[in-house]
Amino acid sequence: MYAAVYLHFDGYPAHTGEALMQHYANQSDAEALVVGGELRSIDKATGHPEHYADGAAPTVVSTQDGLLEFARKCGARFVYVSDGRTWSCREL
């Protein structure tokens, strides 16, 4: 199962990828980030997330294909997945 959220700004690996690794490396931190719903941005230096006040809740999908479909519908260029210890990134 994957809980997925849309991130609007700075989704590229040198920004979001680094912020996720530095500030959301463990499972509980990653889950706390996603549970807040859609994100406008994540501050790279502090890891502070800016969630949309009226943003959608996380979308739960059961397969990696479902996750990729969700990302494409959002217009994402990158998809990040946490395994509880580290993040992987896939460019679409």
ROSELUM-406899 format. One record per residue: residue number from 1; residue in one letter; x, y, z negated of N, C-alpha, C, CB in turn. Coordinates in nm, 4 decimals. Each point is the difference from the previous one (the first is absolute). Glycine has a CB too. Example, Ala and Ser with C-alpha at 12.3 -4.5 7.8 and 13.67 -1.06 7.14 Angstrom:
2
r n=1; res=A; nx=1.3190; ny=-0.5690; nz=-0.7800; cax=-0.0890; cay=0.1190; caz=0.0000; cx=0.0900; cy=0.1200; cz=0.0000; cbx=-0.1892; cby=-0.1173; cbz=-0.1246
r n=2; res=S; nx=0.1542; ny=0.2223; nz=0.1966; cax=0.0820; cay=0.1190; caz=-0.0060; cx=-0.0770; cy=0.1090; cz=-0.0730; cbx=0.1184; cby=-0.0628; cbz=0.2145
//
This chain:
92
r n=1; res=M; nx=0.0827; ny=-0.1182; nz=0.0000; cax=-0.0827; cay=0.1182; caz=0.0000; cx=0.0873; cy=0.1248; cz=0.0000; cbx=-0.1815; cby=-0.1251; cbz=-0.1203
r n=2; res=Y; nx=0.1347; ny=0.2248; nz=0.1917; cax=0.0693; cay=0.1277; caz=0.0083; cx=-0.0988; cy=0.1116; cz=-0.0351; cbx=0.1601; cby=-0.0900; cbz=0.1775
r n=3; res=A; nx=-0.1185; ny=0.1801; nz=-0.2641; cax=-0.0759; cay=0.1224; caz=-0.0263; cx=0.0717; cy=0.1096; cz=0.0768; cbx=-0.0821; cby=-0.0764; cbz=-0.2329
r n=4; res=A; nx=0.0139; ny=0.1392; nz=0.3261; cax=0.0636; cay=0.0941; caz=0.0919; cx=-0.0599; cy=0.1386; cz=-0.0136; cbx=0.0466; cby=-0.1872; cbz=0.1575
r n=5; res=V; nx=0.0398; ny=0.2882; nz=-0.1464; cax=-0.0444; cay=0.1391; caz=0.0007; cx=0.0702; cy=0.0740; cz=0.1129; cbx=-0.0422; cby=-0.0055; cbz=-0.2494
r n=6; res=Y; nx=-0.0225; ny=0.1097; nz=0.2935; cax=0.0533; cay=0.0887; caz=0.1031; cx=0.0895; cy=0.1041; cz=-0.0662; cbx=-0.2043; cby=-0.0357; cbz=0.1467
r n=7; res=L; nx=0.3181; ny=0.0653; nz=-0.0854; cax=0.0895; cay=0.1080; caz=-0.0416; cx=0.0130; cy=0.0959; cz=0.1167; cbx=0.1275; cby=-0.1504; cbz=-0.1616
r n=8; res=H; nx=-0.1602; ny=0.2778; nz=0.1393; cax=-0.0070; cay=0.0966; caz=0.1100; cx=0.1362; cy=0.0552; cz=0.0430; cbx=-0.2250; cby=0.0588; cbz=-0.0827
r n=9; res=F; nx=0.3046; ny=-0.0073; nz=-0.0113; cax=0.1251; cay=0.0684; caz=0.0354; cx=0.1241; cy=-0.0832; cz=-0.0317; cbx=-0.1156; cby=0.2158; cbz=-0.0413
r n=10; res=D; nx=0.2174; ny=-0.2007; nz=0.1255; cax=0.1353; cay=-0.0493; caz=-0.0267; cx=0.0083; cy=-0.1508; cz=-0.0230; cbx=0.0471; cby=0.2212; cbz=-0.0962
r n=11; res=G; nx=-0.1121; ny=-0.2990; nz=0.1789; cax=-0.0011; cay=-0.1445; caz=-0.0164; cx=0.1243; cy=-0.0721; cz=0.0485; cbx=-0.2400; cby=0.0173; cbz=0.0211
r n=12; res=Y; nx=0.3353; ny=0.0547; nz=0.0323; cax=0.1194; cay=-0.0642; caz=0.0559; cx=0.0908; cy=-0.0548; cz=-0.1109; cbx=-0.0128; cby=0.1548; cbz=0.1984
r n=13; res=P; nx=0.0954; ny=-0.2547; nz=-0.1653; cax=0.0816; cay=-0.0687; caz=-0.1009; cx=0.0950; cy=0.0892; cz=-0.0804; cbx=-0.0155; cby=-0.1940; cbz=0.1471
r n=14; res=A; nx=0.0733; ny=0.2954; nz=-0.0857; cax=0.0942; cay=0.0852; caz=-0.0724; cx=-0.0701; cy=0.0837; cz=-0.1067; cbx=0.1439; cby=0.0075; cbz=0.2039
r n=15; res=H; nx=-0.2744; ny=0.0028; nz=-0.1973; cax=-0.0745; cay=0.0733; caz=-0.1031; cx=-0.0812; cy=-0.0976; cz=-0.0856; cbx=-0.0124; cby=0.2036; cbz=0.1504
r n=16; res=T; nx=-0.0949; ny=-0.2553; nz=-0.0947; cax=-0.0881; cay=-0.0873; caz=-0.0770; cx=0.0687; cy=-0.1299; cz=-0.0400; cbx=-0.1939; cby=0.0991; cbz=0.1196
r n=17; res=G; nx=0.2673; ny=-0.1586; nz=-0.0290; cax=0.0697; cay=-0.1244; caz=-0.0338; cx=0.0925; cy=0.0180; cz=-0.1198; cbx=-0.0125; cby=-0.0679; cbz=0.2397
r n=18; res=E; nx=0.0889; ny=0.1749; nz=-0.2394; cax=0.0904; cay=0.0270; caz=-0.1119; cx=-0.0774; cy=0.0324; cz=-0.1275; cbx=0.1718; cby=0.0830; cbz=0.1621
r n=19; res=A; nx=-0.2791; ny=-0.0051; nz=-0.1508; cax=-0.0801; cay=0.0333; caz=-0.1181; cx=-0.0609; cy=-0.1258; cz=-0.0615; cbx=-0.0502; cby=0.2258; cbz=0.0982
r n=20; res=L; nx=0.0009; ny=-0.3157; nz=-0.0158; cax=-0.0580; cay=-0.1241; caz=-0.0513; cx=0.1045; cy=-0.0842; cz=-0.0721; cbx=-0.1669; cby=0.0037; cbz=0.1860
r n=21; res=M; nx=0.2839; ny=-0.0163; nz=-0.1281; cax=0.1066; cay=-0.0797; caz=-0.0622; cx=0.0476; cy=0.0623; cz=-0.1318; cbx=0.0710; cby=-0.0765; cbz=0.2285
r n=22; res=Q; nx=-0.0616; ny=0.2076; nz=-0.2328; cax=0.0507; cay=0.0673; caz=-0.1198; cx=-0.1031; cy=0.0083; cz=-0.1116; cbx=0.1497; cby=0.1304; cbz=0.1467
r n=23; res=H; nx=-0.2758; ny=-0.1111; nz=-0.1130; cax=-0.0999; cay=0.0319; caz=-0.1017; cx=-0.1097; cy=-0.1054; cz=-0.0175; cbx=0.0466; cby=0.2353; cbz=0.0510
r n=24; res=Y; nx=-0.0567; ny=-0.3298; nz=0.0402; cax=-0.1074; cay=-0.0990; caz=-0.0062; cx=0.0526; cy=-0.1407; cz=0.0277; cbx=-0.1631; cby=0.1760; cbz=0.0722
r n=25; res=A; nx=0.2758; ny=-0.2086; nz=-0.1318; cax=0.0672; cay=-0.1261; caz=0.0314; cx=-0.0666; cy=-0.1212; cz=-0.0631; cbx=0.2094; cby=0.1276; cbz=0.0185
r n=26; res=N; nx=-0.2815; ny=-0.1108; nz=-0.1288; cax=-0.0612; cay=-0.1185; caz=-0.0604; cx=-0.1499; cy=-0.0068; cz=0.0327; cbx=0.1711; cby=0.0076; cbz=-0.1857
r n=27; res=Q; nx=-0.2283; ny=-0.1229; nz=0.1635; cax=-0.1386; cay=-0.0261; caz=0.0402; cx=-0.0991; cy=0.0936; cz=-0.0678; cbx=0.0624; cby=-0.2371; cbz=0.0366
r n=28; res=S; nx=-0.0465; ny=0.2612; nz=-0.1659; cax=-0.0986; cay=0.0842; caz=-0.0693; cx=0.0045; cy=0.1440; cz=0.0493; cbx=0.0195; cby=-0.1476; cbz=-0.2003
r n=29; res=D; nx=0.0992; ny=0.1993; nz=0.2312; cax=0.0105; cay=0.1355; caz=0.0543; cx=-0.0608; cy=0.0078; cz=0.1397; cbx=0.2076; cby=0.0371; cbz=-0.1359
r n=30; res=A; nx=-0.1822; ny=-0.1386; nz=0.2185; cax=-0.0557; cay=-0.0032; caz=0.1357; cx=-0.1528; cy=-0.0053; cz=-0.0060; cbx=0.2080; cby=-0.1163; cbz=0.0852
r n=31; res=E; nx=-0.2612; ny=0.0342; nz=-0.1744; cax=-0.1453; cay=-0.0106; caz=-0.0131; cx=-0.0603; cy=0.1316; cz=-0.0492; cbx=0.0235; cby=-0.2458; cbz=-0.0467
r n=32; res=A; nx=0.0437; ny=0.3119; nz=-0.0473; cax=-0.0490; cay=0.1286; caz=-0.0514; cx=-0.0038; cy=0.1058; cz=0.1104; cbx=0.0924; cby=-0.0573; cbz=-0.2266
r n=33; res=L; nx=0.0054; ny=0.0542; nz=0.3159; cax=0.0024; cay=0.0939; caz=0.1120; cx=-0.1194; cy=-0.0230; cz=0.0924; cbx=0.2509; cby=0.0094; cbz=-0.0136
r n=34; res=V; nx=-0.2754; ny=-0.1332; nz=0.0474; cax=-0.1044; cay=-0.0336; caz=0.0967; cx=-0.1404; cy=0.0181; cz=-0.0576; cbx=0.1581; cby=-0.1612; cbz=0.1050
r n=35; res=V; nx=-0.1764; ny=0.1324; nz=-0.2321; cax=-0.1330; cay=0.0072; caz=-0.0592; cx=-0.0578; cy=0.1417; cz=0.0061; cbx=0.0626; cby=-0.1895; cbz=-0.1503
r n=36; res=G; nx=0.0228; ny=0.2902; nz=0.1625; cax=-0.0465; cay=0.1382; caz=0.0107; cx=-0.0642; cy=0.0334; cz=0.1328; cbx=0.1773; cby=0.0590; cbz=-0.1559
r n=37; res=G; nx=-0.1683; ny=-0.1484; nz=0.2531; cax=-0.0628; cay=0.0223; caz=0.1301; cx=0.0889; cy=0.0767; cz=0.0969; cbx=-0.2182; cby=-0.0027; cbz=-0.1149
r n=38; res=E; nx=0.1549; ny=0.0567; nz=0.2179; cax=0.0724; cay=0.0678; caz=0.1079; cx=0.0949; cy=0.1068; cz=-0.0528; cbx=-0.1931; cby=-0.0440; cbz=0.1502
r n=39; res=L; nx=0.3086; ny=0.0512; nz=-0.0842; cax=0.1053; cay=0.0927; caz=-0.0408; cx=0.0237; cy=0.1072; cz=0.1046; cbx=0.1052; cby=-0.1824; cbz=-0.1314
r n=40; res=R; nx=-0.0885; ny=0.3034; nz=0.0843; cax=0.0444; cay=0.1078; caz=0.0884; cx=0.1506; cy=-0.0113; cz=0.0179; cbx=-0.1897; cby=0.1516; cbz=-0.0749
r n=41; res=S; nx=0.2613; ny=-0.1732; nz=-0.0373; cax=0.1457; cay=-0.0099; caz=0.0053; cx=0.0533; cy=-0.0635; cz=-0.1273; cbx=0.0099; cby=0.2019; cbz=0.1483
r n=42; res=I; nx=0.1186; ny=-0.2367; nz=-0.1440; cax=0.0752; cay=-0.0456; caz=-0.1167; cx=0.1258; cy=0.0847; cz=-0.0048; cbx=-0.0922; cby=-0.2397; cbz=0.0116
r n=43; res=D; nx=0.1164; ny=0.3050; nz=-0.1244; cax=0.1205; cay=0.0812; caz=-0.0155; cx=0.1211; cy=-0.0929; cz=-0.0080; cbx=-0.1302; cby=0.1840; cbz=-0.1189
r n=44; res=K; nx=0.2236; ny=-0.1677; nz=0.2089; cax=0.1153; cay=-0.0889; caz=0.0067; cx=0.0867; cy=0.0086; cz=-0.1258; cbx=-0.0033; cby=0.0242; cbz=0.2482
r n=45; res=A; nx=0.0233; ny=0.0955; nz=-0.3000; cax=0.0892; cay=0.0186; caz=-0.1146; cx=-0.0601; cy=-0.0530; cz=-0.1296; cbx=0.0939; cby=0.1999; cbz=0.1135
r n=46; res=T; nx=-0.2229; ny=-0.1772; nz=-0.1338; cax=-0.0627; cay=-0.0371; caz=-0.1268; cx=-0.0877; cy=-0.1239; cz=0.0092; cbx=0.0059; cby=0.2382; cbz=-0.0600
r n=47; res=G; nx=-0.0487; ny=-0.2728; nz=0.1816; cax=-0.0930; cay=-0.1106; caz=0.0180; cx=-0.1441; cy=0.0373; cz=-0.0278; cbx=0.1833; cby=-0.1506; cbz=-0.0601
r n=48; res=H; nx=-0.2072; ny=0.2772; nz=0.0260; cax=-0.1362; cay=0.0431; caz=-0.0327; cx=-0.0905; cy=-0.0125; cz=0.1228; cbx=0.0906; cby=0.1585; cbz=-0.1752
r n=49; res=P; nx=-0.1990; ny=-0.2347; nz=0.1629; cax=-0.0934; cay=-0.0129; caz=0.1120; cx=-0.1030; cy=0.1124; cz=-0.0018; cbx=0.0325; cby=-0.2486; cbz=-0.0025
r n=50; res=E; nx=-0.0688; ny=0.2943; nz=0.1195; cax=-0.1103; cay=0.0939; caz=0.0129; cx=-0.1138; cy=-0.0749; cz=0.0690; cbx=0.1561; cby=0.2044; cbz=0.0114
r n=51; res=H; nx=-0.2545; ny=-0.2443; nz=-0.0905; cax=-0.1166; cay=-0.0711; caz=0.0529; cx=-0.1043; cy=0.1013; cz=0.0450; cbx=0.0445; cby=-0.1981; cbz=-0.1514
r n=52; res=Y; nx=-0.1191; ny=0.1643; nz=0.2547; cax=-0.1126; cay=0.0832; caz=0.0418; cx=-0.1107; cy=-0.0116; cz=-0.1046; cbx=0.0587; cby=-0.0304; cbz=0.2463
r n=53; res=A; nx=-0.1141; ny=0.1423; nz=-0.2865; cax=-0.1078; cay=-0.0004; caz=-0.0990; cx=-0.1219; cy=-0.0766; cz=0.0512; cbx=0.0821; cby=0.2203; cbz=-0.0873
r n=54; res=D; nx=-0.1057; ny=-0.2130; nz=0.2166; cax=-0.1157; cay=-0.0674; caz=0.0594; cx=0.0428; cy=-0.1149; cz=0.0921; cbx=-0.1280; cby=0.2156; cbz=-0.0139
r n=55; res=G; nx=0.2483; ny=-0.2672; nz=-0.0092; cax=0.0533; cay=-0.1062; caz=0.0850; cx=-0.0654; cy=-0.1342; cz=-0.0251; cbx=0.2131; cby=0.1218; cbz=0.0047
r n=56; res=A; nx=-0.1997; ny=-0.2071; nz=0.0920; cax=-0.0561; cay=-0.1343; caz=-0.0091; cx=0.0773; cy=-0.0844; cz=-0.1009; cbx=-0.0766; cby=0.0166; cbz=0.2384
r n=57; res=A; nx=0.0056; ny=-0.1067; nz=-0.3010; cax=0.0614; cay=-0.0981; caz=-0.0901; cx=0.0849; cy=-0.0962; cz=0.0827; cbx=-0.1937; cby=0.0184; cbz=-0.1646
r n=58; res=P; nx=0.2796; ny=-0.0955; nz=0.1007; cax=0.0791; cay=-0.0979; caz=0.0745; cx=-0.0897; cy=-0.0971; cz=0.0776; cbx=0.1810; cby=0.0194; cbz=-0.1730
r n=59; res=T; nx=-0.1328; ny=-0.0587; nz=0.2873; cax=-0.0656; cay=-0.1016; caz=0.0811; cx=0.0688; cy=-0.1326; cz=-0.0289; cbx=-0.0635; cby=0.1680; cbz=0.1819
r n=60; res=V; nx=-0.0137; ny=-0.2699; nz=-0.2112; cax=0.0575; cay=-0.1312; caz=-0.0280; cx=-0.0172; cy=-0.0878; cz=0.1228; cbx=-0.0492; cby=0.0223; cbz=-0.2477
r n=61; res=V; nx=0.1617; ny=-0.0760; nz=0.2941; cax=-0.0012; cay=-0.0916; caz=0.1146; cx=0.0689; cy=-0.1291; cz=-0.0427; cbx=0.0021; cby=0.1927; cbz=0.1686
r n=62; res=S; nx=-0.0406; ny=-0.3031; nz=-0.1080; cax=0.0497; cay=-0.1292; caz=-0.0457; cx=0.1214; cy=-0.0519; cz=0.0756; cbx=-0.2295; cby=-0.0476; cbz=-0.0661
r n=63; res=T; nx=0.2591; ny=0.1075; nz=0.1811; cax=0.1112; cay=-0.0520; caz=0.0801; cx=0.0916; cy=0.1132; cz=0.0456; cbx=-0.1447; cby=-0.1907; cbz=0.0764
r n=64; res=Q; nx=0.2642; ny=0.1525; nz=-0.0361; cax=0.0925; cay=0.0993; caz=0.0536; cx=-0.0548; cy=0.0593; cz=0.1297; cbx=0.1935; cby=-0.1219; cbz=-0.1058
r n=65; res=D; nx=-0.2586; ny=0.0411; nz=0.1869; cax=-0.0624; cay=0.0521; caz=0.1222; cx=-0.1057; cy=0.1044; cz=-0.0338; cbx=0.0429; cby=-0.2188; cbz=0.1156
r n=66; res=G; nx=-0.1202; ny=0.1949; nz=-0.2204; cax=-0.0996; cay=0.0971; caz=-0.0438; cx=0.0648; cy=0.1293; cz=-0.0469; cbx=-0.1499; cby=-0.1878; cbz=-0.0644
r n=67; res=L; nx=0.2636; ny=0.1759; nz=-0.0027; cax=0.0738; cay=0.1177; caz=-0.0444; cx=0.0492; cy=0.0811; cz=0.1194; cbx=0.0690; cby=-0.1222; cbz=-0.2080
r n=68; res=L; nx=-0.0154; ny=0.0545; nz=0.3074; cax=0.0496; cay=0.0688; caz=0.1189; cx=-0.1148; cy=0.0658; cz=0.0769; cbx=0.1900; cby=-0.1641; cbz=0.0141
r n=69; res=E; nx=-0.3040; ny=0.0993; nz=-0.0093; cax=-0.1176; cay=0.0588; caz=0.0655; cx=-0.0437; cy=0.1262; cz=-0.0741; cbx=-0.0731; cby=-0.2285; cbz=0.0799
r n=70; res=F; nx=0.0688; ny=0.2228; nz=-0.2134; cax=-0.0334; cay=0.1174; caz=-0.0803; cx=0.0966; cy=0.1134; cz=0.0312; cbx=-0.0933; cby=-0.1472; cbz=-0.1818
r n=71; res=A; nx=0.2229; ny=0.1181; nz=0.1842; cax=0.1023; cay=0.1020; caz=0.0249; cx=-0.0177; cy=0.0624; cz=0.1384; cbx=0.1585; cby=-0.1232; cbz=-0.1514
r n=72; res=R; nx=-0.1844; ny=0.0419; nz=0.2506; cax=-0.0181; cay=0.0527; caz=0.1357; cx=-0.1231; cy=0.0905; cz=0.0079; cbx=0.1103; cby=-0.2061; cbz=0.0932
r n=73; res=K; nx=-0.2180; ny=0.1670; nz=-0.1598; cax=-0.1212; cay=0.0829; caz=-0.0006; cx=0.0249; cy=0.1341; cz=-0.0667; cbx=-0.1389; cby=-0.2068; cbz=-0.0044
r n=74; res=C; nx=0.2318; ny=0.2107; nz=-0.0902; cax=0.0358; cay=0.1256; caz=-0.0680; cx=0.0968; cy=0.0836; cz=0.0827; cbx=-0.0353; cby=-0.1130; cbz=-0.2194
r n=75; res=G; nx=0.0899; ny=0.0550; nz=0.3263; cax=0.0989; cay=0.0703; caz=0.0800; cx=0.1392; cy=-0.0042; cz=-0.0612; cbx=-0.1814; cby=0.1466; cbz=0.0803
r n=76; res=A; nx=0.2056; ny=-0.2459; nz=-0.1656; cax=0.1297; cay=-0.0107; caz=-0.0677; cx=0.1103; cy=-0.0393; cz=0.0976; cbx=-0.1178; cby=-0.0628; cbz=-0.2117
r n=77; res=R; nx=0.2349; ny=0.1101; nz=0.1834; cax=0.1182; cay=-0.0402; caz=0.0761; cx=0.0801; cy=-0.1046; cz=-0.0765; cbx=0.0079; cby=0.2266; cbz=0.1077
r n=78; res=F; nx=-0.0175; ny=-0.2230; nz=-0.2418; cax=0.0727; cay=-0.0937; caz=-0.0852; cx=-0.0954; cy=-0.0639; cz=-0.0996; cbx=0.2109; cby=0.1348; cbz=0.0258
r n=79; res=V; nx=-0.1825; ny=-0.2596; nz=-0.0613; cax=-0.0754; cay=-0.0724; caz=-0.1012; cx=0.0984; cy=-0.0452; cz=-0.1064; cbx=-0.1763; cby=-0.0763; cbz=0.1677
r n=80; res=Y; nx=0.1443; ny=0.1052; nz=-0.2928; cax=0.0834; cay=-0.0395; caz=-0.1133; cx=-0.0739; cy=-0.1043; cz=-0.0819; cbx=0.1113; cby=0.2268; cbz=-0.0059
r n=81; res=V; nx=-0.0380; ny=-0.3311; nz=-0.0351; cax=-0.0587; cay=-0.1063; caz=-0.0810; cx=0.0931; cy=-0.0275; cz=-0.1173; cbx=-0.1171; cby=-0.1020; cbz=0.2018
r n=82; res=S; nx=0.0590; ny=0.0984; nz=-0.3211; cax=0.0760; cay=-0.0326; caz=-0.1208; cx=-0.0188; cy=-0.1471; cz=-0.0330; cbx=-0.0252; cby=0.2360; cbz=-0.0866
r n=83; res=D; nx=0.1347; ny=-0.3014; nz=0.0490; cax=-0.0097; cay=-0.1381; caz=-0.0480; cx=0.0146; cy=-0.0052; cz=-0.1522; cbx=0.0930; cby=-0.0831; cbz=0.2192
r n=84; res=G; nx=-0.0965; ny=0.1992; nz=-0.2819; cax=0.0127; cay=0.0073; caz=-0.1444; cx=0.1408; cy=0.0306; cz=-0.0481; cbx=-0.1861; cby=-0.1579; cbz=-0.0116
r n=85; res=R; nx=0.2833; ny=0.1490; nz=0.1023; cax=0.1397; cay=0.0281; caz=-0.0337; cx=0.0636; cy=0.0990; cz=0.0968; cbx=0.0166; cby=-0.2279; cbz=-0.0981
r n=86; res=T; nx=-0.0634; ny=0.2244; nz=0.2203; cax=0.0563; cay=0.0863; caz=0.1031; cx=-0.1080; cy=0.0290; cz=0.1045; cbx=0.2335; cby=-0.0950; cbz=-0.0386
r n=87; res=W; nx=-0.2040; ny=0.1896; nz=0.1253; cax=-0.0932; cay=0.0359; caz=0.1068; cx=0.0589; cy=-0.0401; cz=0.1338; cbx=-0.0909; cby=0.1913; cbz=-0.1359
r n=88; res=S; nx=0.0053; ny=-0.2364; nz=0.2242; cax=0.0413; cay=-0.0227; caz=0.1388; cx=-0.0749; cy=0.1021; cz=0.0856; cbx=0.0449; cby=-0.2514; cbz=-0.0384
r n=89; res=C; nx=0.0153; ny=0.2824; nz=0.1514; cax=-0.0580; cay=0.0975; caz=0.0910; cx=-0.0048; cy=-0.0601; cz=0.1393; cbx=0.0854; cby=0.1925; cbz=-0.1400
r n=90; res=R; nx=-0.1970; ny=-0.1697; nz=0.2061; cax=-0.0156; cay=-0.0451; caz=0.1385; cx=-0.0481; cy=0.1178; cz=0.0825; cbx=-0.0516; cby=-0.2384; cbz=-0.0719
r n=91; res=E; nx=0.1204; ny=0.2620; nz=0.1826; cax=-0.0429; cay=0.1052; caz=0.0915; cx=-0.1013; cy=-0.0579; cz=0.0970; cbx=0.2220; cby=0.1192; cbz=-0.0210
r n=92; res=L; nx=-0.3308; ny=-0.0464; nz=0.0417; cax=-0.1041; cay=-0.0463; caz=0.0933; cx=0.0277; cy=0.0487; cz=0.1406; cbx=-0.1661; cby=-0.0009; cbz=-0.1857
//
